[in-house]
């Protein structure tokens, strides 16, 4: 006959059914506590964000009517176009960083899409005096 190890004696010992029921109750209580805590966080975090962030106020811009205006916006210089393009790129890079760090269980999309931006750029360029150059040449 082989000698029993302490692990063998623990496995071979009969278990009290009341003790199993207590273990199951503790497990369910722990699961309920974690789920309730997550649910409270899911409700409170957006509420805290809403309370802490400064309110965005609508800015009212006065339209300046330059002398001799014929209803056409003034043409932009190449330096101004480059500055606006760099600012838009920096803004979208910032949005990408925020989007990648966003943690949520909801399905969400980026606030812009390349197709929508291309369509808007085409419309804006058609309205202005700027022309697209063929870069394949």
C-alpha positions in Angstrom: 0.0 0.0 0.0 1.2 3.5 -0.9 1.5 6.3 1.5 -1.0 9.1 1.0 0.2 12.6 0.5 -1.5 15.6 2.1 -3.0 16.5 -1.3 -4.5 13.0 -1.6 -6.0 13.2 1.8 -7.6 16.6 0.9 -9.1 15.2 -2.3 -10.3 12.0 -0.7 -12.0 13.7 2.2 -15.8 14.1 1.8 -17.0 17.7 1.4 -19.8 19.1 3.4 -22.7 20.2 1.0 -23.5 23.2 3.3 -19.9 24.4 2.8 -20.3 24.2 -1.0 -23.6 26.2 -0.8 -21.8 28.9 1.2 -19.0 29.1 -1.4 -21.5 29.4 -4.2 -23.3 32.2 -2.3 -20.0 34.1 -1.7 -19.2 33.7 -5.4 -22.6 35.2 -6.5 -22.3 38.0 -4.0 -18.8 38.9 -5.3 -20.0 38.8 -8.9 -23.0 41.0 -8.0 -20.7 43.5 -6.2 -18.3 43.8 -9.2 -21.2 44.2 -11.7 -22.9 46.8 -9.5 -19.6 48.7 -9.1 -19.0 48.7 -12.9 -22.5 49.9 -13.5 -22.2 52.7 -11.0 -18.9 53.8 -12.7 -20.5 53.6 -16.2 -23.2 56.1 -15.0 -21.0 58.4 -12.9 -18.0 58.9 -15.2 -19.9 60.5 -18.0 -21.8 62.6 -15.4 -18.5 63.7 -13.8 -17.1 64.5 -17.2 -20.1 66.6 -18.0 -19.9 68.5 -14.7 -16.1 69.1 -14.8 -15.6 70.2 -18.5 -16.1 73.8 -19.2 -19.2 74.7 -21.1 -18.7 75.5 -24.8 -20.3 78.8 -25.6 -21.4 79.6 -29.1 -19.2 82.3 -30.5 -20.9 84.9 -32.5 -18.7 86.2 -35.3 -19.4 89.5 -36.8 -19.2 89.5 -40.6 -16.9 92.2 -41.8 -17.9 93.6 -45.1 -14.7 94.8 -46.8 -15.0 97.8 -49.0 -15.8 97.0 -52.7 -16.9 93.5 -51.8 -18.7 91.7 -54.6 -20.0 88.8 -52.4 -16.9 86.7 -53.2 -14.6 85.7 -50.4 -11.0 87.0 -50.8 -8.5 84.6 -52.4 -6.2 82.9 -50.1 -2.4 83.1 -50.5 -0.4 79.9 -50.8 1.0 80.6 -47.3 -2.5 80.8 -45.8 -3.6 77.6 -47.5 -0.5 75.9 -46.1 -1.2 77.2 -42.6 -4.8 76.1 -42.7 -3.8 72.7 -44.0 -1.3 72.2 -41.3 -3.8 73.3 -38.6 -6.4 70.9 -39.9 -3.9 68.0 -40.0 -2.8 68.8 -36.4 -6.5 68.9 -35.3 -7.2 65.5 -36.9 -4.0 64.0 -35.4 -5.2 65.2 -32.0 -8.6 63.6 -32.7 -7.0 60.3 -33.6 -5.0 60.3 -30.4 -8.2 60.9 -28.4 -10.1 58.3 -30.4 -7.5 55.6 -29.7 -7.6 56.3 -26.0 -11.4 56.3 -25.7 -12.6 53.3 -23.7 -16.3 52.4 -24.1 -18.5 49.4 -24.8 -20.4 51.3 -27.4 -19.7 51.2 -31.1 -18.4 54.6 -32.1 -17.0 56.0 -35.3 -14.3 58.5 -35.8 -15.7 62.1 -36.1 -14.5 62.2 -39.7 -13.9 59.9 -42.6 -11.5 60.3 -45.4 -14.3 60.0 -48.0 -16.3 62.7 -46.4 -13.2 65.0 -46.1 -12.4 64.4 -49.8 -15.9 65.3 -50.8 -15.8 68.5 -48.7 -12.4 69.5 -50.1 -13.7 69.0 -53.6 -16.7 71.2 -52.9 -14.6 73.9 -51.3 -12.0 73.9 -54.1 -14.8 74.1 -56.7 -16.1 77.2 -54.9 -12.8 78.9 -54.6 -10.2 80.0 -57.1 -7.8 77.2 -56.1 -7.2 74.4 -58.6 -6.1 70.8 -58.0 -2.7 70.0 -59.6 -2.1 66.7 -61.2 0.7 65.3 -59.0 1.3 62.2 -61.3 3.3 64.3 -63.8 
